[in-house]
Amino acid sequence: MTDLSALAAEHLAAATASPRGRSAQLVTNDGPLRQSVIALRGGEQIAEHNAPAAATLQVLLGTVRLTGGPQDVELTAGSLAPVPHARHGVDAVTDAVVLLTTVSG
């Protein structure tokens, strides 16, 4: 069993200390299913990139902006959103930790 709260705290501390302002860990790798905890220091971003076959972004801590698709969406802790089936990125509005779930097709 994975303690997401503990992982979020660990990776947020690592992201704040990192010169790159981020920290990540793959927590599930089961066939086509992958889940990663990603922490970003406020103001950092994951640059625009192509979308996987299917994905969701769940915010564990903080606030992020999911860019791409018809319009940008701001997500806060507890929010879960589908990742657009288009090029997209993630901007950390505040220090934030997300759980990215992807399924490859």
Solvent accessible surface area in square Angstrom, and as a share of the most:
residue,aa,sasa,rsa
1,M,243,1.09
2,T,68,0.39
3,D,85,0.44
4,L,58,0.29
5,S,90,0.58
6,A,54,0.42
7,L,22,0.11
8,A,2,0.01
9,A,60,0.47
10,E,101,0.45
11,H,15,0.07
12,L,38,0.19
13,A,65,0.50
14,A,45,0.35
15,A,0,0.00
16,T,64,0.37
17,A,88,0.68
18,S,26,0.17
19,P,134,0.84
20,R,164,0.60
21,G,0,0.00
22,R,74,0.27
23,S,21,0.14
24,A,66,0.52
25,Q,73,0.33
26,L,71,0.35
27,V,38,0.22
28,T,40,0.23
29,N,97,0.50
30,D,94,0.49
31,G,64,0.61
32,P,73,0.46
33,L,58,0.29
34,R,109,0.40
35,Q,45,0.20
36,S,22,0.14
37,V,0,0.00
38,I,23,0.12
39,A,0,0.00
40,L,2,0.01
41,R,64,0.23
42,G,30,0.29
43,G,69,0.66
44,E,52,0.23
45,Q,101,0.45
46,I,34,0.17
47,A,70,0.54
48,E,102,0.46
49,H,65,0.29
50,N,105,0.54
51,A,31,0.24
52,P,47,0.30
53,A,57,0.45
54,A,45,0.35
55,A,13,0.10
56,T,48,0.28
57,L,4,0.02
58,Q,62,0.27
59,V,1,0.00
60,L,36,0.18
61,L,70,0.35
62,G,27,0.26
63,T,20,0.12
64,V,0,0.00
65,R,83,0.30
66,L,4,0.02
67,T,31,0.18
68,G,20,0.19
69,G,37,0.36
70,P,144,0.91
71,Q,132,0.59
72,D,77,0.40
73,V,61,0.35
74,E,97,0.44
75,L,12,0.06
76,T,71,0.41
77,A,60,0.46
78,G,66,0.63
79,S,31,0.20
80,L,116,0.57
81,A,12,0.10
82,P,103,0.65
83,V,7,0.04
84,P,26,0.17
85,H,145,0.65
86,A,47,0.36
87,R,119,0.43
88,H,7,0.03
89,G,4,0.03
90,V,7,0.04
91,D,38,0.20
92,A,4,0.03
93,V,63,0.36
94,T,64,0.37
95,D,57,0.29
96,A,1,0.01
97,V,0,0.00
98,V,2,0.01
99,L,12,0.06
100,L,48,0.24
101,T,28,0.16
102,T,21,0.12
103,V,62,0.36
104,S,71,0.46
105,G,108,1.04
